Amino acid sequence: MQNPLMQTIEALAKEKGIEADTIITAIEDAVLTASRKYYKTNENLKTRFNQETGQVDLFAIKHIVQDVEDPTTQISLKEAQDLYGEEAEVDMEIEFPKRTDVLGRIAAQTAKQVIFQKVREAERENIFAEYNQRIGEVINTTVKRFESGDLIVERPCCRARNSRGPKATRPASGSAPSSRA
């Protein structure tokens, strides 16, 4: 049985017509952005979504070097070998777990905004990809309203604004409006 968060992600992906991986990436990016604001360090941070638990794991990545110049992004070979044994070599990367439960309310709000933004961008890309191939083609839409001389039209997947220019004018009578865009 999947965890509830993964089920919610799949339902949202299906509803919005985007891939579940896009939403997972958005969640990872959101936690990463919130973590950078909270920790305020120059560490190289990385996030990974655990699909079994629904948790986003945060790591500080450090490069193994002979001589440490920047302790926030580098670790000496001797220290790395003390932690990981003889497997540690120069130019390898080590992940150090960092806590995400301390991020707080403001970080959660930042994460929420980043997730919404990424999902909206993915929706726009899908709509653009669908209609980009149909330039010059006449499609049927439903006119919802007139706004400052522009038509607001609706398709099953989206709403659009048909700006001023060559288009059908507002019907003078009370007949139902239609538009060809």
Secondary structure as the mmCIF struct_conf table of DSSP 4:
data_model
#
loop_
_struct_conf.conf_type_id
_struct_conf.id
_struct_conf.beg_label_comp_id
_struct_conf.beg_label_asym_id
_struct_conf.beg_label_seq_id
_struct_conf.end_label_comp_id
_struct_conf.end_label_asym_id
_struct_conf.end_label_seq_id
HELX_RH_AL_P HELX_RH_AL_P1 PRO A 4 LYS A 16
TURN_TY1_P TURN_TY1_P1 GLY A 17 GLY A 17
BEND BEND1 ILE A 18 ILE A 18
HELX_RH_AL_P HELX_RH_AL_P2 ALA A 20 TYR A 39
BEND BEND2 THR A 41 THR A 41
STRN STRN1 ASN A 44 PHE A 49
TURN_TY1_P TURN_TY1_P2 GLN A 51 THR A 53
STRN STRN2 VAL A 56 VAL A 65
BEND BEND3 GLN A 66 ASP A 67
BEND BEND4 GLU A 69 GLU A 69
TURN_TY1_P TURN_TY1_P3 PRO A 71 THR A 73
STRN STRN3 GLN A 74 SER A 76
HELX_RH_AL_P HELX_RH_AL_P3 LEU A 77 TYR A 84
HELX_RH_3T_P HELX_RH_3T_P1 GLY A 85 GLU A 87
TURN_TY1_P TURN_TY1_P4 VAL A 90 ASP A 91
STRN STRN4 GLU A 93 LYS A 98
BEND BEND5 THR A 100 THR A 100
TURN_TY1_P TURN_TY1_P5 ASP A 101 VAL A 102
HELX_RH_AL_P HELX_RH_AL_P4 GLY A 104 ASN A 132
TURN_TY1_P TURN_TY1_P6 GLN A 133 GLY A 136
STRN STRN5 ASN A 140 GLU A 147
TURN_TY1_P TURN_TY1_P7 SER A 148 GLY A 149
STRN STRN6 ASP A 150 GLU A 154
BEND BEND6 PRO A 156 CYS A 157
STRN STRN7 ARG A 159 ASN A 162
BEND BEND7 ARG A 164 LYS A 167
HELX_LH_PP_P HELX_LH_PP_P1 ALA A 168 PRO A 171
BEND BEND8 ALA A 172 SER A 175
HELX_LH_PP_P HELX_LH_PP_P2 ALA A 176 PRO A 177
STRN STRN8 SER A 179 ARG A 180
#
